[in-house]
């Protein structure tokens, strides 16, 4: 990574850690005391959280288009203010309606201020050279639950749940806002700092042919070049059309397959983020063992991202995503068969797979579709994910109340379906060895 980008990655990664810890990971520690304090059922607090997740899915496409046009710095600055406002309102909530209103504000901030917006901001700045920066941000923010859960618990003990909400709001103003103000501005009128990547005609079967047909329909020339030197492989070069490209049917097919795969992954990740300790308790584990195993997920996520950064960056992101999607079903199957003795292997496999998948959600669409329109496409791509994510805490909780084995089986089926979808996208070697 270029030295000039490290400061951006550090600032954005730290801000993402704060954003995730104070929103997505908040209910796991705060839902029960919040429900008691407001005289509500815990399910009502989770329902309000689901509303926030749904709102974030609606806001995402608007935020993505805004970042495509003008970069992400200004929008991320506003999300710091929105997070602070929503968390302060949450701390001041007096009943179900004010609770939902506070989560609505937080949901708007989530839709414009979490990973999708951060990835789009980096792509707007660095174009096709964004993979390392995306990985760097996720390496830092992978510790959001590891930092957020203990910090929330400490603030809750010291100040009560209302004081903890005010504490998180203050952190957004004192830390998140200055970090976002440090981000560089996107160049005026430029789509990205680097050109859109040139794809090989043989790299992705479902994408390259559709790009070729689109180029022909727009009267864009198609040329072939060979890199200098022995053994250089030919590359199909498709000149960018003068007008904004329209996705061809094969590209739409790829988009929807990818959207399904990401949605299934997001459901599983959200469900386990909200219910992993409860699941391990239902399998017969003690509270201490459940918390200890759950605490391994965050470091395992970072370990998976380090693996991606050090080794998997050399392979196509689709192959990385396939490998990562094996983690949860293998770990959950072991947990289903062996019970609590498999809790630690499960946490490591689930966490590592989820860590790599988080990067793939940013880099795989970039590799398949290119830089142009990345932010808007990324937002539409993740809308099904956010819809399922909104249902995950409530729906998985209903299944878990009836049977831990059924909950595990549900997640195994969804994770396996995601893997099958990724296998439907084919990547082949550009040239024979």
Order of alpha helices (4+ residues) and beta strands (2+ residues): alpha-alpha-alpha-alpha-alpha-alpha-alpha-alpha-alpha-alpha-beta-beta-alpha-alpha-alpha-alpha-alpha-alpha
